[in-house]
Amino acid sequence: MQQPAVPELAHTHTRPIHWLATATALAAVIALSSVLQPRPATAAQTTDPHPATAAAPATTGIDFPLRCGPVKPLVVKKATGDLDGDGRPETIAAVHCDSAMGTPPDGLYVLTQGADTPHPRLVATLLDPEERRTVTALTVQDGAVLATYLGYSSADVPSCCPDVKADAKWRWKDNLFIRSTPAGTHTV
């Protein structure tokens, strides 16, 4: 058996005093860490560029694309909600000519307003008045426009008596509104 070149060192054998010194050092570190705390964070909070409190666009002062002759367009239903996910609400307005007789057809329009623009603007027509529809219910739910409307199965049906009740849904996708028809469309 060969003898080591270096004699055995005294500190390679642990004794109770070594364990006591290690435990004391560890206790000191723990005690100091509970006394010494980091300073409070001072990072600046970023502001949301799309505040949740943005007001929905108003329908007043909008030039709706209706041919009403001597009468004015009338907003009969409206709903608001964030349709494009930018954090700012849009307004959906059902509008028809303010006629003293009959039930004129509605147009369904989407209005938006940017943070840096003073006036709302019309950005989409969901139902054209030429389609001869009358909106009976209008909501925004989960970023989609939901509408129920009355209409006509053919041009032979008199204007007084719509014979179709339908539901439609529009969702903003790829920079345009995609229309779908939920189950429940039926004749009246």
C-alpha positions as CSV (number, residue, x, y, z in Angstrom):
1,M,0.0,0.0,0.0
2,Q,1.3,3.4,-1.0
3,Q,1.5,6.2,1.6
4,P,-0.1,9.6,0.6
5,A,2.3,12.3,-0.2
6,V,0.4,14.7,2.0
7,P,-0.4,13.8,5.6
8,E,-4.0,13.7,6.6
9,L,-5.3,17.2,7.3
10,A,-7.0,17.8,10.6
11,H,-10.0,19.6,9.0
12,T,-11.1,16.6,6.9
13,H,-12.6,15.0,10.0
14,T,-15.8,16.6,11.3
15,R,-16.2,17.0,14.9
16,P,-19.1,18.4,16.9
17,I,-17.6,21.9,17.0
18,H,-17.7,22.0,13.2
19,W,-21.5,21.2,13.1
20,L,-22.1,23.8,15.8
21,A,-20.2,26.5,13.8
22,T,-22.2,25.6,10.6
23,A,-25.5,25.8,12.5
24,T,-24.6,29.1,14.1
25,A,-23.6,30.6,10.7
26,L,-26.9,29.4,9.1
27,A,-29.0,30.8,12.0
28,A,-27.2,34.2,11.6
29,V,-28.0,34.3,7.8
30,I,-31.7,33.5,8.5
31,A,-32.0,36.1,11.2
32,L,-30.4,38.8,9.1
33,S,-32.6,38.0,6.1
34,S,-35.7,38.5,8.2
35,V,-34.4,41.9,9.4
36,L,-33.0,43.1,6.1
37,Q,-35.8,43.5,3.5
38,P,-35.6,44.8,-0.1
39,R,-36.8,48.3,-0.8
40,P,-40.3,48.6,-2.2
41,A,-40.6,48.4,-6.0
42,T,-40.6,51.7,-7.8
43,A,-41.3,50.7,-11.4
44,A,-43.7,53.0,-13.2
45,Q,-47.1,51.5,-14.0
46,T,-47.9,51.6,-17.7
47,T,-51.2,53.1,-18.7
48,D,-53.6,51.1,-20.8
49,P,-53.8,52.8,-24.3
50,H,-57.4,51.5,-24.5
51,P,-59.1,52.5,-21.3
52,A,-62.2,50.4,-20.3
53,T,-64.1,53.6,-19.6
54,A,-64.1,54.9,-23.1
55,A,-67.6,56.1,-24.1
56,A,-69.5,54.5,-26.9
57,P,-69.9,56.6,-30.0
58,A,-73.1,58.8,-30.1
59,T,-75.6,58.4,-32.9
60,T,-76.3,62.2,-33.2
61,G,-74.8,64.1,-36.1
62,I,-74.2,60.9,-38.2
63,D,-75.2,61.1,-41.9
64,F,-76.8,57.6,-42.2
65,P,-77.1,56.4,-45.8
66,L,-80.9,56.5,-46.0
67,R,-83.1,58.2,-48.6
68,C,-85.8,59.7,-46.4
69,G,-87.0,62.5,-48.5
70,P,-88.5,65.3,-46.3
71,V,-88.4,63.3,-43.1
72,K,-85.3,62.6,-41.0
73,P,-83.6,59.3,-40.1
74,L,-84.6,58.0,-36.6
75,V,-82.5,55.7,-34.4
76,V,-85.0,53.1,-33.1
77,K,-82.7,50.7,-31.4
78,K,-79.0,50.7,-30.4
79,A,-76.5,48.5,-28.6
80,T,-72.9,49.0,-27.6
81,G,-69.9,46.7,-27.1
82,D,-66.4,46.1,-28.1
83,L,-66.6,44.3,-31.4
84,D,-63.0,44.4,-32.6
85,G,-61.2,43.7,-29.3
86,D,-59.4,47.1,-29.2
87,G,-60.9,48.0,-25.8
88,R,-63.1,50.7,-27.1
89,P,-66.9,50.1,-27.6
90,E,-68.7,50.5,-30.9
91,T,-72.3,51.5,-31.3
92,I,-74.7,49.5,-33.4
93,A,-77.8,51.4,-34.5
94,A,-81.0,50.3,-36.1
95,V,-82.2,53.3,-38.1
96,H,-85.2,54.0,-40.3
97,C,-87.0,57.1,-41.9
98,D,-89.3,58.8,-39.4
99,S,-92.5,58.1,-41.2
100,A,-95.9,58.9,-39.8
101,M,-97.4,55.8,-41.5
102,G,-96.4,52.2,-41.8
103,T,-93.2,50.5,-40.7
104,P,-90.3,51.7,-42.8
105,P,-87.4,49.2,-43.2
106,D,-84.4,49.5,-40.9
107,G,-80.8,49.9,-41.7
108,L,-78.4,48.4,-39.2
109,Y,-75.1,50.4,-38.9
110,V,-71.9,50.2,-36.9
111,L,-70.3,53.4,-35.5
112,T,-66.8,53.7,-34.1
113,Q,-64.7,56.5,-32.7
114,G,-61.0,56.6,-32.2
115,A,-59.3,58.1,-29.2
116,D,-57.8,60.9,-31.3
117,T,-61.0,61.8,-33.3
118,P,-63.6,64.1,-32.0
119,H,-66.6,62.7,-34.0
120,P,-67.9,59.1,-34.5
121,R,-68.0,57.7,-37.9
122,L,-70.0,55.0,-39.7
123,V,-67.8,52.0,-40.6
124,A,-70.2,49.3,-41.7
125,T,-73.8,48.5,-42.9
126,L,-75.0,45.2,-41.5
127,L,-78.5,45.4,-42.8
128,D,-79.3,47.6,-45.8
129,P,-82.8,49.2,-45.8
130,E,-83.2,47.8,-49.4
131,E,-83.5,44.4,-47.8
132,R,-86.9,45.5,-46.3
133,R,-86.1,44.3,-42.7
134,T,-87.4,45.6,-39.4
135,V,-85.2,45.0,-36.4
136,T,-87.1,43.9,-33.3
137,A,-84.2,43.0,-31.0
138,L,-80.6,44.1,-30.9
139,T,-77.8,43.2,-28.5
140,V,-74.0,42.8,-28.4
141,Q,-72.8,39.6,-26.7
142,D,-69.3,38.3,-26.4
143,G,-68.1,40.7,-29.1
144,A,-70.8,39.7,-31.6
145,V,-73.9,41.7,-32.8
146,L,-77.1,39.7,-32.4
147,A,-80.3,40.9,-34.1
148,T,-83.8,39.6,-34.6
149,Y,-85.7,41.0,-37.5
150,L,-89.0,40.7,-39.5
151,G,-88.9,40.4,-43.2
152,Y,-90.6,39.0,-46.3
153,S,-90.3,35.7,-48.1
154,S,-91.0,37.3,-51.5
155,A,-91.7,40.6,-53.1
156,D,-95.4,39.5,-53.4
157,V,-95.9,39.7,-49.6
158,P,-97.6,43.1,-48.7
159,S,-95.5,45.6,-46.7
160,C,-98.0,45.6,-43.9
161,C,-97.5,41.9,-43.1
162,P,-94.0,40.5,-42.8
163,D,-94.0,36.7,-42.9
164,V,-90.5,35.9,-41.9
165,K,-88.8,36.2,-38.5
166,A,-85.1,35.7,-38.5
167,D,-82.0,36.0,-36.3
168,A,-78.6,37.0,-37.5
169,K,-75.2,37.3,-35.9
170,W,-72.3,39.3,-37.1
171,R,-68.7,38.9,-35.8
172,W,-65.6,41.0,-36.7
173,K,-63.0,38.8,-38.3
174,D,-60.2,39.6,-40.7
175,N,-61.2,43.3,-40.9
176,L,-64.8,42.7,-41.9
177,F,-68.1,41.6,-40.3
178,I,-69.0,38.0,-41.0
179,R,-72.7,37.2,-40.9
180,S,-74.1,33.9,-39.7
181,T,-77.7,32.8,-39.1
182,P,-78.3,31.1,-35.7
183,A,-80.9,28.3,-35.5
184,G,-84.4,29.7,-35.1
185,T,-85.2,31.4,-38.4
186,H,-88.8,30.7,-39.3
187,T,-91.9,32.1,-41.0
188,V,-94.4,34.0,-38.9
